[in-house]
Amino acid sequence: MGVKQSHYISKVKGLWVVSESGFPLACGIVFAVLMLLPGTGACPEDCHCNEDTGALHCRSPGVPADLPPWVRNLTITRGNISTLRAGAFANNGTTLVNLTALTLADSGIEVIEALAFQGLPSLAVLDLSHNALTSLSSGAFLGLGQLHTLRMNGALRQGALEHLSAELQNRSLWALYELELADNRLQALPGGVLELGELRTLNLRHNSLQSLDAPTLAGLYRHRRLQLSLGANPFLCDCQLKPLLLWLRNGSQVRDSAELRCSAPARMNGSFIVRLKAEELKCINEDLETASYVFFGIVLALIGVLFLMVLYLNRRGIKKWLNNFREACRDQMEGYHYRYEQDADPRRINAAGGGVL
């Protein structure tokens, strides 16, 4: 081996020794930089992460700013979000393409702005239950073309129902397969809900439904693949419930039909609706009319009894009056009879005739 080759080999060995001693330091610097970069996989503060399953559970006051791109199931509970602003999940301008399930239950949300869920193209399940929504901006659900399940149990306050109806009617939620609206004090189905052609499950339990009108029942009949849950509603079992009773007996769209009970009138309280007969369903007006006839009959009977009592107590005076009346009538008749005989006497007729001659 020559002198030049030996010198070259000694330089290479020296560089290797230097590189080997500085390698751990270089790795540490690179790792620190990667941890500081957003969206690199670090678990946000106040969150519990499981990268293997793609689950991320947070109890933060708001939406974490740096959500890892691998998240598939994001849950934020007991927060104080109040207003869910546009692009709340944009993740510093990136798109969470893997996120398919988002739970924001019991997070104090009152307002959802337009494009609040922007950047979630794969979201399939959204749970907004047990919030206090008063406002849903137009386009609040825009961009959720893959959303098939929306849960809003106990989440709608005054005003929010009208906004939800508008969102249903403007086709923002056209792909919905399941819609849960339990415990929202609904008195009727939200407008546009029967226009969702893909809808298969509708939960309306624990609301304020007293009946379903004829147009609603007709829409449900056309939407035969739709399954409803209607239990724990205060149904009014009067004559207006007859179409619903007929629909329940001739269809199988209500999963809990056997549980439906009457809450009013008082005589029907607790009765199972499907066990009722149509003739048992009477309107309040019909009951009042029947009661009026009964009352009128009782009044007439009392008047008759009073009249008979008066006659009985004055029977002597009435008898005397009748005798006097009979005597007067007889005298009158005798007077008429006497004048008739006088007028019919032949002598009076001849005398009258001779006088004329």
Phi, psi and omega per residue, in radians:
M1 nan 2.370 -3.075
G2 -1.411 3.031 -3.134
V3 -1.177 -0.721 -3.138
K4 -1.095 -0.710 3.139
Q5 -1.152 -0.702 3.138
S6 -1.126 -0.695 3.109
H7 -1.118 -0.700 3.141
Y8 -1.138 -0.737 -3.129
I9 -1.132 -0.667 3.125
S10 -1.139 -0.626 3.088
K11 -1.160 -0.729 3.135
V12 -1.099 -0.724 3.131
K13 -1.128 -0.634 3.122
G14 -1.134 -0.724 3.102
L15 -1.114 -0.684 -3.140
W16 -1.113 -0.709 3.132
V17 -1.107 -0.743 3.126
V18 -1.122 -0.796 -3.132
S19 -1.100 -0.695 -3.104
E20 -1.154 -0.637 -3.138
S21 -1.292 -0.506 -3.123
G22 -1.657 -0.034 -3.082
F23 -1.122 -0.807 3.119
P24 -1.048 -0.679 3.127
L25 -1.109 -0.735 3.132
A26 -1.121 -0.719 3.124
C27 -1.099 -0.702 3.131
G28 -1.102 -0.725 3.132
I29 -1.117 -0.773 -3.140
V30 -1.096 -0.744 -3.130
F31 -1.110 -0.718 3.127
A32 -1.113 -0.714 3.117
V33 -1.115 -0.740 3.139
L34 -1.109 -0.645 3.128
M35 -1.174 -0.518 -3.136
L36 -1.401 -0.362 -3.131
L37 -1.277 2.429 -3.129
P38 -1.256 2.536 3.002
G39 1.220 0.477 -3.123
T40 -1.651 -0.040 3.132
G41 2.050 -0.046 3.120
A42 -1.209 2.519 3.136
C43 -1.400 2.202 -3.128
P44 -1.100 2.795 3.118
E45 -1.142 2.548 -3.135
D46 1.144 0.408 -3.133
C47 -2.225 2.667 3.029
H48 -1.973 2.171 -3.018
C49 -2.044 2.551 3.009
N50 -2.401 1.663 -3.056
E51 -1.157 -0.488 -3.137
D52 -1.116 -0.710 3.138
T53 -1.675 -0.183 -3.131
G54 1.366 0.285 -3.097
A55 -1.664 2.469 3.129
L56 -2.465 2.065 -3.094
H57 -2.052 2.090 -3.074
C58 -2.109 2.530 2.987
R59 -2.158 0.932 -3.093
S60 -1.702 2.767 3.137
P61 -1.184 -0.260 3.129
G62 -2.627 -2.939 3.098
V63 -1.349 2.185 3.127
P64 -0.996 2.461 -3.067
A65 -1.281 -0.613 -3.034
D66 -2.065 1.530 3.130
L67 -1.539 2.329 -3.121
P68 -1.169 2.489 -3.074
P69 -1.175 -0.294 -3.108
W70 -1.445 -0.130 -3.034
V71 -1.101 2.283 3.095
R72 -1.987 -0.510 -3.114
N73 -2.311 1.868 -3.081
L74 -1.928 2.229 3.115
T75 -2.188 2.177 3.067
I76 -2.182 2.006 -3.093
T77 -2.239 2.791 3.084
R78 0.946 0.643 3.100
G79 -1.622 -3.038 3.091
N80 -2.377 1.034 -3.010
I81 -1.290 -0.667 3.127
S82 1.095 -1.184 3.127
T83 -2.088 2.116 3.081
L84 -1.585 1.810 -2.968
R85 -1.445 2.869 3.122
A86 -1.017 2.346 3.119
G87 1.196 0.476 -3.087
A88 -1.069 -0.421 -3.105
F89 -1.993 0.373 -3.100
A90 -1.213 -0.252 3.040
N91 0.970 0.949 3.134
N92 1.022 0.708 3.070
G93 1.597 -0.127 3.131
T94 -1.604 2.954 -3.115
T95 -1.961 2.267 3.106
L96 -1.517 1.381 -3.027
V97 -1.221 -0.334 -3.096
N98 -1.589 -0.241 -3.065
L99 -1.250 2.062 -3.142
T100 -2.017 -0.367 -3.122
A101 -2.330 2.232 -3.118
L102 -2.283 2.131 3.123
T103 -2.017 2.102 3.120
L104 -2.164 0.558 -3.094
A105 -1.169 2.491 3.054
D106 0.937 0.868 -3.122
S107 -2.023 0.198 3.087
G108 1.226 0.391 -3.095
I109 -1.313 2.233 3.101
E110 -1.986 -0.571 -3.072
V111 -2.295 2.361 3.020
I112 -2.084 2.039 -3.115
E113 -1.388 2.890 3.083
A114 -1.082 2.491 3.117
L115 1.081 0.483 3.137
A116 -1.114 -0.500 -3.091
F117 -1.835 0.435 3.101
Q118 -1.101 2.437 -3.136
G119 1.573 0.246 3.106
L120 -2.159 1.157 -3.015
P121 -1.211 -0.329 -3.080
S122 -1.819 0.076 -3.056
L123 -1.096 2.190 -3.107
A124 -1.983 -0.507 -3.093
V125 -2.239 2.192 3.126
L126 -2.259 2.148 -3.123
D127 -2.025 1.958 3.127
L128 -2.000 0.382 -3.036
S129 -1.121 2.644 3.019
H130 1.028 0.692 2.926
N131 -1.848 -2.908 -3.130
A132 -2.310 1.034 -3.040
L133 -1.201 2.178 3.039
T134 -2.000 -0.307 -3.094
S135 -2.543 2.256 2.994
L136 -2.109 1.897 -3.113
S137 -1.146 2.647 3.082
S138 -1.056 2.171 -3.082
G139 1.560 0.291 -3.133
A140 -1.067 -0.587 -3.104
F141 -1.830 0.262 -3.109
L142 -1.119 2.382 3.123
G143 1.684 -0.063 -3.139
L144 -1.688 1.079 -3.083
G145 -1.222 -0.284 -3.135
Q146 -1.796 0.040 -3.072
L147 -1.221 2.096 3.125
H148 -2.032 -0.219 3.127
T149 -2.331 2.151 3.108
L150 -2.223 2.105 3.140
R151 -1.956 2.111 3.132
M152 -2.335 0.748 -3.134
N153 -1.208 2.203 3.124
G154 1.063 0.572 -3.046
A155 -2.031 -0.298 -3.001
L156 -1.644 2.242 3.036
R157 -1.938 3.126 -3.075
Q158 -0.985 2.231 -3.136
G159 1.758 -0.583 -3.083
A160 -1.235 -0.529 -3.132
L161 -1.108 -0.732 3.114
E162 -1.113 -0.672 3.113
H163 -1.158 -0.690 3.108
L164 -1.127 -0.731 3.098
S165 -1.021 -0.715 3.124
A166 -1.121 -0.697 3.116
E167 -1.157 -0.634 3.104
L168 -1.179 -0.634 -3.098
Q169 -1.365 -0.448 -3.140
N170 -1.585 0.226 2.983
R171 1.206 0.372 3.085
S172 -1.189 -0.468 -3.089
L173 -2.055 0.703 -3.010
W174 -1.135 -0.410 -3.071
A175 -1.611 0.081 -3.074
L176 -1.028 2.345 3.084
Y177 -1.896 -0.533 -3.113
E178 -2.414 2.278 -3.141
L179 -2.300 2.148 -3.132
E180 -1.979 2.073 -3.115
L181 -2.273 0.614 -3.124
A182 -1.210 2.666 3.005
D183 1.022 0.864 3.130
N184 -2.203 0.183 3.129
R185 1.026 0.562 3.136
L186 -1.234 2.381 3.079
Q187 -1.804 -0.128 3.102
A188 -2.789 2.926 3.098
L189 -1.199 2.471 3.096
P190 -1.062 2.474 3.102
G191 -1.070 2.372 3.105
G192 1.589 -0.169 -3.074
V193 -1.177 -0.554 -3.141
L194 -1.436 -0.024 3.071
E195 -1.604 -0.062 3.110
L196 -1.428 1.754 -3.019
G197 -1.145 -0.433 -3.106
E198 -1.615 -0.107 -3.063
L199 -1.144 2.271 -3.133
R200 -2.128 -0.393 -3.098
T201 -2.347 2.240 3.134
L202 -2.338 2.014 -3.117
N203 -1.755 2.005 3.141
L204 -2.164 0.470 -3.132
R205 -1.190 2.708 3.059
H206 0.970 0.833 3.024
N207 -2.027 -2.752 -3.100
S208 -2.059 0.573 -3.135
L209 -1.275 2.190 3.074
Q210 -1.760 -0.385 3.110
S211 -2.987 3.082 3.005
L212 -2.167 2.171 -3.062
D213 -1.279 2.975 -3.063
A214 -1.051 -0.794 3.113
P215 -1.048 -0.680 3.116
T216 -1.126 -0.769 3.132
L217 -1.120 -0.642 3.099
A218 -1.131 -0.717 3.097
G219 -1.134 -0.689 3.097
L220 -1.166 -0.626 3.118
Y221 -1.129 -0.653 3.100
R222 -1.257 -0.527 -3.122
H223 -1.664 1.071 -2.934
R224 -1.182 -0.372 -3.127
R225 -1.434 -0.108 -3.133
L226 -1.400 2.252 3.094
Q227 -1.849 2.280 -3.095
L228 -1.986 2.717 2.950
S229 -2.167 2.100 -3.013
L230 -2.167 0.169 -3.069
G231 -1.102 2.769 3.075
A232 1.078 0.607 2.994
N233 -1.900 2.547 -3.073
P234 -1.453 1.290 -3.078
F235 -1.186 2.384 3.087
L236 -1.660 1.932 -3.025
C237 -1.584 1.276 3.030
D238 -2.076 -2.899 -3.043
C239 -1.098 -0.434 -3.132
Q240 -1.285 -0.177 3.130
L241 -1.515 -0.115 -3.076
K242 -1.015 -0.776 3.099
P243 -1.045 -0.689 3.121
L244 -1.144 -0.735 3.117
L245 -1.062 -0.772 3.126
L246 -1.110 -0.715 3.141
W247 -1.141 -0.709 3.133
L248 -1.105 -0.678 -3.082
R249 -1.319 -0.434 -3.073
N250 -1.846 0.189 3.140
G251 -2.535 3.089 -3.122
S252 -2.361 0.521 -3.091
Q253 -1.431 -0.328 -3.130
V254 -1.704 1.958 -3.062
R255 -1.112 -0.650 -3.068
D256 -1.899 0.610 -3.085
S257 -1.011 -0.596 -3.116
A258 -1.195 -0.277 -3.113
E259 -1.607 -0.247 -3.023
L260 -1.162 2.294 -3.103
R261 -2.241 2.783 3.048
C262 -1.458 2.535 3.011
S263 -1.980 -0.312 3.133
A264 -2.703 2.719 -0.102
P265 -1.158 3.062 -3.003
A266 -1.015 -0.646 -3.094
R267 -1.199 -0.305 -3.114
M268 -1.840 -0.037 -3.044
N269 -1.012 2.201 3.124
G270 1.573 -0.116 -3.122
S271 -1.280 2.450 3.068
F272 -1.303 2.217 -3.023
I273 -1.098 -0.774 -3.051
V274 -1.172 -0.249 3.123
R275 -1.621 -0.086 -3.107
L276 -1.336 2.721 2.995
K277 -1.759 2.590 -3.073
A278 -1.012 -0.632 -3.110
E279 -1.222 -0.258 3.098
E280 -1.374 -0.327 -3.102
L281 -1.532 1.717 -3.120
K282 -2.053 2.526 3.121
C283 -1.382 2.757 3.127
I284 -1.049 -0.641 3.139
N285 -1.102 -0.680 3.121
E286 -1.139 -0.710 3.111
D287 -1.133 -0.699 3.111
L288 -1.141 -0.660 3.128
E289 -1.133 -0.762 3.106
T290 -1.095 -0.756 3.129
A291 -1.114 -0.605 3.129
S292 -1.149 -0.751 3.107
Y293 -1.092 -0.741 3.123
V294 -1.094 -0.782 3.138
F295 -1.102 -0.728 3.127
F296 -1.092 -0.706 3.110
G297 -1.120 -0.709 3.122
I298 -1.118 -0.719 3.132
V299 -1.079 -0.796 3.113
L300 -1.074 -0.694 3.123
A301 -1.111 -0.727 3.115
L302 -1.122 -0.713 3.099
I303 -1.071 -0.741 3.114
G304 -1.088 -0.719 3.125
V305 -1.132 -0.754 3.115
L306 -1.086 -0.708 3.135
F307 -1.100 -0.760 3.119
L308 -1.127 -0.649 3.108
M309 -1.130 -0.709 3.110
V310 -1.099 -0.735 3.120
L311 -1.110 -0.691 -3.111
Y312 -1.186 -0.755 -3.122
L313 -1.190 -0.417 -3.139
N314 -1.950 0.527 -3.052
R315 -1.120 -0.658 3.140
R316 -1.173 -0.836 3.125
G317 -1.103 -0.653 3.129
I318 -1.171 -0.679 3.133
K319 -1.136 -0.743 3.097
K320 -1.096 -0.719 -3.138
W321 -1.143 -0.660 3.119
L322 -1.152 -0.683 3.109
N323 -1.129 -0.764 3.118
N324 -1.102 -0.715 3.135
F325 -1.127 -0.656 3.133
R326 -1.191 -0.712 3.112
E327 -1.111 -0.724 3.142
A328 -1.124 -0.705 3.116
C329 -1.136 -0.674 -3.136
R330 -1.169 -0.752 3.114
D331 -1.082 -0.690 -3.138
Q332 -1.121 -0.739 -3.127
M333 -1.185 -0.656 3.099
E334 -1.128 -0.682 3.102
G335 -1.095 -0.759 3.101
Y336 -1.105 -0.688 -3.119
H337 -1.154 -0.705 3.136
Y338 -1.123 -0.772 -3.141
R339 -1.152 -0.596 3.118
Y340 -1.144 -0.716 3.129
E341 -1.158 -0.666 3.108
Q342 -1.129 -0.707 -3.128
D343 -1.228 -0.483 -3.101
A344 -1.599 0.058 -3.119
D345 -1.234 2.184 -3.109
P346 -1.073 -0.610 -3.126
R347 -1.103 -0.683 3.140
R348 -1.211 -0.570 3.137
I349 -1.213 -0.763 -3.128
N350 -1.170 -0.716 -3.136
A351 -1.103 -0.662 3.114
A352 -1.183 -0.639 3.137
G353 -1.211 -0.747 -3.139
G354 -1.093 -0.632 -3.134
G355 -1.123 -0.525 -3.128
V356 -1.279 -0.651 3.108
L357 -1.184 nan nan
